Amino acid sequence: MNQPQTQTQLRHGRVTSPFSRGAVAVELGLLGNWQVNEMEGGKNFPSPTAGPFPVPYQTDSDSVTPPADGHILSGGKVDDRDCINFTNEEMSKKLNRPFAWPLLNVAPGQTFKVTWEYTAPHVTRGYRWLITKDGWDPKRRISRAQLEAQPFFDDFYTQVPYYSHSAEMKAKVNHEVKLPANKQGHHVIVLMWIVANTGNAFYQAFDVDFK
């Protein structure tokens, strides 16, 4: 982690399937894969505060400050990666042409499968899935108020303390979740890869259309 960072170094990890907002930004030439690998921010989200990870995992490394509203989808990054948080209108202005985030067609209650590519696997506590509320406003950036108050799924390793089980707590290349059964239309899903032995999670975002 103390190595000098260059644009050619790939670090940490990102979802390679299905298409995330990060993948769209790479395809548009706005970001490199290495930047999408590093969308890391405090792991206590949706709490706004740093500090111990909740019971029973409080022996994990303390969280750094979680992303601020409006910068959630980039893991709190406000450099070039802030484009991940842009509304369609903001992206249209940046690209100087009409733009809308592409939507993944999904069905309520379906199994949603993701594939990760890791460039620096960490001791993994697990994965947290959040989604926008019914009636959320796509013309505004994603904030806590735009998201359901509780994750719709937590996929956590239960071993504690992590340092006695680190060999078992491996990042998952393939994993899946059952999507909420009561959603319709366009929603944004936030997926967090939560690390046990650092203060961070890695954030990925997907635009989906419930049919």
C-alpha positions in Angstrom: 0.0 0.0 0.0 3.0 2.3 0.4 4.1 1.8 -3.2 4.0 4.9 -5.4 0.8 5.0 -7.4 0.8 5.3 -11.1 -1.9 5.1 -13.7 -0.7 1.8 -14.9 -1.0 0.1 -11.5 -4.2 -1.8 -10.9 -5.2 -2.1 -7.3 -7.9 -3.7 -5.2 -10.9 -4.7 -7.4 -14.0 -4.0 -9.4 -17.0 -5.7 -10.9 -16.4 -6.9 -14.4 -19.9 -8.3 -15.0 -22.6 -7.0 -15.3 -21.8 -3.5 -16.5 -21.4 -1.1 -13.6 -21.3 2.7 -13.8 -17.6 2.4 -13.5 -17.4 0.2 -16.6 -19.5 2.7 -18.5 -17.2 5.5 -17.5 -14.2 3.5 -18.7 -15.9 2.8 -22.0 -16.6 6.5 -22.4 -12.9 7.2 -21.8 -13.5 9.2 -18.6 -11.7 6.8 -16.3 -9.2 4.0 -16.4 -9.8 0.5 -14.9 -7.3 1.4 -12.2 -9.5 4.2 -11.0 -12.6 2.0 -10.8 -10.5 -0.5 -8.8 -9.9 2.2 -6.2 -13.3 3.5 -5.4 -12.8 2.9 -1.7 -14.4 4.7 1.2 -15.4 4.2 4.8 -17.1 0.8 5.3 -19.7 1.9 8.0 -22.0 3.2 5.3 -24.9 4.0 5.4 -23.8 5.4 8.8 -22.1 8.8 8.2 -19.6 8.3 11.0 -16.1 6.7 11.2 -15.3 4.3 14.1 -15.9 0.7 15.1 -17.7 -1.6 12.7 -20.9 -2.8 14.2 -21.3 -5.7 16.6 -20.5 -8.6 16.3 -17.6 -7.5 14.0 -16.2 -4.7 16.2 -12.8 -6.4 16.3 -12.4 -5.6 12.6 -10.4 -2.5 11.7 -12.3 0.8 12.5 -14.0 2.4 9.5 -12.7 5.6 8.1 -15.3 8.3 7.4 -17.9 6.9 4.9 -18.7 8.7 1.7 -20.6 12.0 1.8 -24.0 12.4 0.2 -23.7 13.0 -3.5 -20.4 11.2 -3.6 -21.5 7.7 -2.5 -21.3 5.8 -5.8 -17.6 6.7 -6.2 -16.8 5.6 -2.6 -16.4 9.3 -1.7 -13.8 10.0 -4.4 -14.2 13.6 -5.7 -11.5 13.6 -8.4 -12.3 12.3 -11.9 -14.2 9.5 -10.4 -16.9 11.9 -9.3 -18.4 11.3 -12.7 -19.8 8.0 -11.3 -22.1 10.1 -9.2 -23.3 12.3 -12.0 -27.0 12.5 -13.0 -27.9 12.1 -16.6 -28.0 15.9 -16.9 -24.5 16.3 -15.5 -23.1 13.6 -17.7 -24.8 15.1 -20.8 -23.1 18.5 -20.0 -19.7 16.7 -19.5 -19.9 14.8 -22.7 -21.6 17.7 -24.6 -24.3 15.3 -25.9 -27.4 13.7 -24.6 -26.6 10.9 -22.2 -28.4 8.5 -19.9 -26.8 5.8 -17.8 -27.5 2.4 -19.5 -30.0 0.3 -17.6 -29.6 -3.4 -16.9 -32.9 -5.2 -17.4 -33.9 -7.2 -14.3 -37.0 -8.8 -12.9 -38.3 -8.3 -9.3 -37.0 -11.1 -7.0 -34.5 -12.4 -9.6 -31.0 -13.6 -8.8 -28.5 -11.0 -9.7 -25.0 -12.4 -10.3 -21.8 -10.4 -10.3 -18.2 -11.2 -11.2 -15.3 -9.4 -9.6 -11.7 -9.0 -10.7 -9.4 -8.4 -7.8 -5.9 -6.9 -8.1 -5.2 -6.8 -4.4 -7.4 -9.1 -2.5 -8.0 -8.2 1.1 -9.3 -10.1 4.2 -13.0 -9.8 3.4 -15.8 -9.3 5.9 -18.4 -9.5 3.2 -20.6 -7.7 0.7 -23.5 -5.2 1.4 -26.2 -4.4 -1.1 -28.3 -1.2 -1.0 -31.0 0.2 -3.4 -32.8 3.4 -4.0 -36.2 4.0 -2.5 -39.5 4.0 -4.4 -40.0 7.5 -5.8 -36.3 8.4 -5.7 -35.4 11.4 -8.0 -32.9 10.4 -10.7 -32.4 14.1 -11.4 -30.6 14.4 -8.1 -27.3 12.7 -7.0 -27.6 9.6 -4.8 -27.8 10.5 -1.1 -28.7 8.5 1.9 -32.2 10.0 1.7 -32.4 8.5 -1.8 -31.6 5.0 -0.6 -33.6 2.6 1.5 -32.6 2.9 5.1 -31.4 -0.7 5.4 -29.4 -2.8 3.0 -31.6 -5.4 1.2 -28.9 -8.0 1.8 -25.7 -8.4 3.8 -23.4 -11.4 2.7 -20.9 -11.5 5.6 -18.4 -14.0 6.8 -19.3 -14.6 10.5 -15.8 -15.6 11.8 -14.4 -13.3 14.5 -11.9 -12.1 15.2 -10.8 -11.8 11.5 -7.1 -12.1 12.3 -7.7 -15.7 13.5 -9.6 -16.6 10.3 -8.0 -14.5 7.6 -7.2 -17.4 5.4 -10.9 -18.4 5.2 -12.2 -14.9 4.6 -11.5 -14.6 0.9 -12.9 -12.2 -1.6 -15.5 -13.9 -3.8 -14.9 -13.8 -7.5 -18.5 -14.8 -8.2 -21.5 -14.1 -5.9 -25.1 -13.4 -6.2 -28.1 -11.8 -4.5 -31.9 -12.0 -4.7 -33.2 -8.6 -5.8 -36.1 -7.0 -4.0 -39.4 -8.4 -5.1 -41.4 -5.1 -4.9 -39.4 -2.7 -7.1 -40.5 -1.3 -10.5 -38.7 0.8 -13.1 -35.3 2.5 -12.8 -33.3 2.0 -9.6 -29.7 2.3 -8.6 -28.0 -0.6 -6.7 -24.9 0.1 -4.5 -22.7 -2.9 -3.8 -19.9 -2.6 -1.2 -17.0 -5.1 -0.8 -16.2 -4.6 2.9 -12.7 -5.3 4.1 -12.0 -6.6 7.6 -8.5 -5.5 8.1 -8.7 -1.9 6.7 -11.2 0.9 7.3 -12.6 0.8 3.8 -15.1 -0.8 1.5 -15.0 -0.7 -2.3 -18.1 0.7 -4.0 -19.7 -0.3 -7.2 -23.0 1.0 -8.7 -25.5 -0.4 -11.2 -28.5 1.2 -12.9 -31.2 -1.4 -13.3 -34.7 -1.4 -14.8 -37.2 -3.7 -13.0 -39.6 -5.0 -15.6 
